[in-house]
Amino acid sequence: MSEIESLELKREVMLRLIRALLDGEELEEIAKIISMDPNLSARLLKFINSPYFGLRKEIRSIIQAIAYLGYRNLKDYIFVLLTSSFLKKANKEEIKEILKFAFLMRELAKRLFPEYEDEAYMVGILEPVREKVGDEIKELLERAGVSETVIYGLLDPESKLGRLKEEVKQLMKVYDKLEKGDNVQLPPLLSQLSKEELIESYILAEDNAQSLISYL
């Protein structure tokens, strides 16, 4: 692990940053919040200048980095960092599995209820944190201004995203059999999709996770 990767991040700064991103604050305000944590600033600049983006010219300012990433990509990145800060003992392979789960949540939500694809990703990323801290995550996310859709998706198994979350967990357990063409009993939501759609979504999620984990 590099020196930058080993630096502790300030969770309160990340929570304030998530709220600002969700509220659509101006770039200058977003940059100001990020700059409150030098370690976060260093991680962000390292990430934006990694081969993942293939930039021809190095980005040196936080505002430039935010402008290039956009709110959605920055928000995704911050949620990954927040999750990894809670799961301090998680290695890259474990973080990759979390990312794959989150990307698969997003890909399947695109097909089943596209209005919630971003929220589905957040639920996927934060599920390991919920498993670690329990219902305490509710207060944490309310302070960050995260939507009730995400909170219910994490805490209520009967909610739309709560059901999807549990079904995606089942899919990941039986995916190898599904890919081989074995007869697999799919849960209600996922049974609305074809085998080809499920496999395509899984491959996309796996590719996205593999690409991203290489440069975190």
Secondary structure, DSSP 8 states (H G I E B T S, - for coil): --TTTTS---HHHHHHHHHHHHTT--HHHHHHHHHT-HHHHHHHHHHHTSTTT--SS---SHHHHHHHHHHHHHHHHHHHHHHHHH-TT--HHHHHHHHHHHHHHHHHHHHH-GGGHHHHHHHHHHHHHHHHHTTHHHHHHHHHT--HHHHHHHH-TTSHHHHHHHHHHHHHHHHHHHHHT------TTGGGS-HHHHHHHHHHHHHHHHHHHTT-
